[in-house]
């Protein structure tokens, strides 16, 4: 049997850490457990210019076609599939261009309509809010039309799956949660890299993520503009590290803020921190960053949106929930002053990941059923 996997992600350059990790885990499962080498077929992302962006905007407003779909229509993104092969398609962006959908598995991962509506709810600028609302409805129409045509549609979060189920009569939706590998646990950290990081930055708190993704970018802005200044007001000398694609934009060493950008191994940066802080207030899907933090035995402060979709997670047991800027800053200050008081939460978070959120252990049954 052959397995093909079509994706716009660049697995070699790891340009979307969460998505590429997910693909590699699926590939590794089939190779290890079934001796089947999954063929990764890269699909180039479409190039855009001012004219195409204008056409895409018009299509969104008057034809309710998501802008990303217009980009791919203009680039002729057609995917010819073969009934004799098991075929995975990553993402709703590629879904409309598949020739034989009923024999393919669509890894939707997140609901993009739910994501757009979530961003709109947190946006104060009226035109930006309207854009995301219209975009949300355009994606919802696409999802309702597209998902029923595939053999299976896979989500990484139960929250997204339930949302789509509530919008229509679907029989083909399934959950394949994100998770970690043994190598993501703190025991496998590079000691020299960890020592170099802590020597360079001393004591720091951290947030990670691809900052081109609006919820991550907004969370970083909240940290830089709202939460961290409240911490510094109390003469706390800890640094703030932001790690991930385009986090360099927030670099401000004079104010103890360091935008590191993309790094080869993010886990040592998390492992060297005093705590992980995730003030996400919009988004969809399940957050790998929270599991990565737990895996490093790092105390985690998180908004409800940050931990959405992670089942059996308990506040003040596995992590600490914060819902306002003041709550975040006050908790950070207390933790830095009294770290021993919170040691048990770090240990329980780590145990939670190791027992319940290793990718292959919790997803082997579903992955095996696709063959």
N, C-alpha and C positions, 0 to 999 in steps of 0.2 A: 504493500500500500504506500502511496505517496501522500505527503502533506505539504500544502503550499500556504504561505502566509504573506499576504499583501499588506504593506505598511508604508506610510510616509516618513516614519521615524528612521533616523540614521543610527543603526545599532553600533556601528564602529565608533562614532563620535559621541554617542550617548547624549544626544542633544535634548532629550526629554527623559530625565532619569527615571521617573515613575513608570512611564509607558514602556521604555526599552527594557527595564528590569522585568516587567510583567511578561513581555514577549520572550525574553531569554529564559525565564522560568518555565514557560510552556514548552519551549523548544527542548530544554534540558530534561523535562519530564518524559517526553516521548522518546528521546534518545536513550535515556537511562532505563526506563521501565519497559519500553516496547521495542527498543533497537530500531526506531524509525527516525531518520534524520529529516527534520522539517526544513524545507527550502524557504528561505526568506527572500521575498521578491520586493525590492525597494521601488516605490513609486515617487518620482520627483514631485516636489511641491510646486504648484504653479507660480510663475512669475507675474507680477502685477505692475501696472503703471497707472498714471492718473486717469486715463480714459477707461480702463477696465474697472477701476475703483468707482468711477462715476456711474458706469453701467450697472455695477453690482448694487450700488445704493438705490438706483432707480428701480431695479428688480425687487429689492427688498421692500420699498415703499409701495409700489403699485402692483407687484405680482407675488408678494410674500415669499420670495425665494431668498434663503440665507445667502449672505454675501460670499461665504466660503464656497458654496455650491456654484455660484456664478463664475468664480475664479476657475474652478475645475471644468466647468462647461466650456469656457473659452480655451482651456488648455487641452481639450479632448481627452479627458481621463477615462478611457474605456478599458475595462478589465474582462477578458475572455476567460471563462472558467470551464473545467472539464468534469463531467459527471462521475468519472471514475476516480477522482481524487477528493480527499478531504481538504476543503479550502477555508481558511480563516481570512476575514477582511477586517482590518483594524479601523474602526471609526466610522461615524455617520458621513464624514466628508467623502469617503470612497464608496459608500454603500449604493448610492444611486447609479453608479457607473458599472456595476457588475452585471454580466450578461445573464447568468443563470443563478438567481438569488436563492431559489428554493433548495439548492444543494450545498449552500454555504453557511458558515457560522459567522455572524457579525459580532465583533467585540466592540459593542457600543461603549462600554466601560462606564461612562457617565451619561445622564440625560442632559443634552445641551439646552433644551428648553427650560428645564429646571434651573440650570446654571444661569441663563440669561435673566430669568425672572428674579433670581436671588440677587444678582448684581444690581438690577434695577431697584430692588427694594432698599438697597443701601446707598444709592446714588442720590445726591441732593440737586445736582445740576439738571434742570428740567429737560433740555434737549438730549443730554446723555441718557437720562432716565427713559425718555420716549424711545430713543434708539434701541435700548435693551429690551423694552417691553415689546416693540414691534418685532425685534429679532427673536425674542422668546416665542411669540406666536408663530412666526415662520418656521422655527425649528420644531415646534409642537406639531404643526401640520405635516411636516416632513416625517417626523417620527411615527405618527399615527398611520401614515400611508406606507412607509418603508418597512417598518419592523415586521409586519405580517407576511412579507414576501420571503423572509429568510427562514432557513431550517431552524436555527436557534439565534437568539439575541442575548448576549452576555453582558451583565452589569457587575461592577466591582462592589457596589453598595446596595444593601437591601432597601435603603431609603429611596434610591433612584428607581429601583425595580418596582417598589410599591407605588411610587408616583405614576409611572407609566401604566401600570395595571389599572390605576384609578381613572385613567383617561380613555380606556377602550377595552375591548374584549380580546385579550391576548392569551394564547396557549403555548407560546414558544419562548417565553422569557426565562432566564436562568441566572443564578448567582455564582460567580467565580471570584471570590474576594482576593484582593491584594494581600500579600504577606511577605515575610522575610525568609532568608536562607540562614543556615547555620553560620555562614561566613559574615553575616551582618551583626552577629552578637559581639559584645565587647571583648570577649576572650581572644578574638582573632584580629584585634587592632594592631596596627604597626606601631610598636613602641617608639622607635626613633622619630616617626612623624608626630606622634602624640607629644613627645618631649619637645620637639621643635616648635609646635603650635603653642604650648603652654609657656615656653620660654619667651616666645615672641609677643604674646598678648596678655600673659598673666591671667588675672581673674576676669572672666567675661560671661555674659549671658548670650544666647544665640537664637536666631530664627533662620530657617533654611527654606529654599524653594526657588522655582523658576519665576523670576520677577517680571517676565513678560505676560504671565498669567494674571489677569486683573485682581482676583481675590488675594493672591500672594503679594502683589505690588501694593494693594491698599493696606494690607496688614503691616507691611514694612513701613509705610508712611505713618500709620498709627503709632508704631513703635518709636519711630524717629521723632515725630512731631508732638505726640501726646504723652506716651507712657514714659519713655526714657528721660525727658526733661523733669518729670515729677520725681524720678529716682535720684537724679543728680542734685535736685534741690535739697535733698537730705544729706548732702556731702558724702554720698556713696560713690566710691571711685571705680567701681566695676565698669568694664567696657561692654559695648554692644557690638556683636558680630552678626553680619548678614551675609549668608553664603548661598550662592546659586547664580544662575545666568542673569546678567544685568543688575546684580546687586551692587556693582561698582558705582552705580548712579547715586547711591546713598552714602558713599565714602566721605567721612568728615572727621579725620583724626584729631583735629583740634578740640572737638567735642566728644572724644572717645567713641566715635562711631566708625566702624570699619566695614566697608563693603568689599568683600573678598573676591566676588565673582565666582566663576565656575572652577571647581577643584576636582582632582582625580579621585579622591576618596573623602567623602563627606563625613563618614562616621567618626573619624578621629577628631574632627572639629566639634561634633556634638559631645563626644566622650570627654573632651577636655574642658567643657563648659561647667559653670556652677549650676545652671538650669536652662531648660529649653522653654521658650515662651512663644505661644502661637495665638495671636489675637485676630483670627479669621472671623469675619462677620458675613461673608457671602461665599458661595461656591456650591459644589455638588460632589458626589462621589465619596469614597472613603480615603482618609488622609494617611498616606504612607509615612509622612514626616513624624506623626505621633508614634507609630510603631517603631520607627528608627530611633526615636528618643528613648523609648522604654528599653529598647535592646541595648542601649549604652548605659543603662542604670542611671539615667539622667532625670532628675526631678522635672516634671512637666507641668507648666501652667497653660491652660487651654480654654478657649471660649467653647460654648456648646457646638457651634458650627465646626470647630476644629476636630471634634471627636465624633461627629455625626457618622452613623453607620457602623461604628465599632461596637459590636454586641458585648454585653456583660461587663461593660466598663463602669467602675464606680468612682464617684467624686470623693475626694479625701481618703481614698484607699489605693487606687492605681495612679491617680493624677489629682491636680487641684483645679477646680473650675473657677474661672473669672469671667465676669460679664460686662464690666465697665473699665475704663482707663484707670480710675482710682483703685479698683480692686486689684488689677494687675500690678500697679506700682507698689501698693501697700504690701502685697504678698511677696513681691521680689525683695523688698527691704527686709521684711521679717525673716525670709529664708536665708538671706545673706548674713543676717545677724545671728540666726539660730539654726544652722544647717543640720545639727544632730537631731533636732526635733522632727525632721522630715525624712530621715534616713529610711525608715520602714516603707514609706511610699515608693521610694526609688526601687527597693528590692521587690516589692509586690508588682510594680509595673513591669519589671524585667521578667518575673515569673509568669506573668500574664501573657507576654509575647511568646516566651519559650514554649508554653504549654498549649496555647490556643491559636497562634498566628504565624506559624511557619507555613509557607505557601503550599508545598507539596503535601504535607500531612493533611491539611484541611480541604484540598482541592483534587486529590488523586482520584476519588470516585467519579466526579464529574468529567475530568479530563479523559479517563479511561472509557467512559460511556460514549464519547464522540466518535470513537473508531468504528 
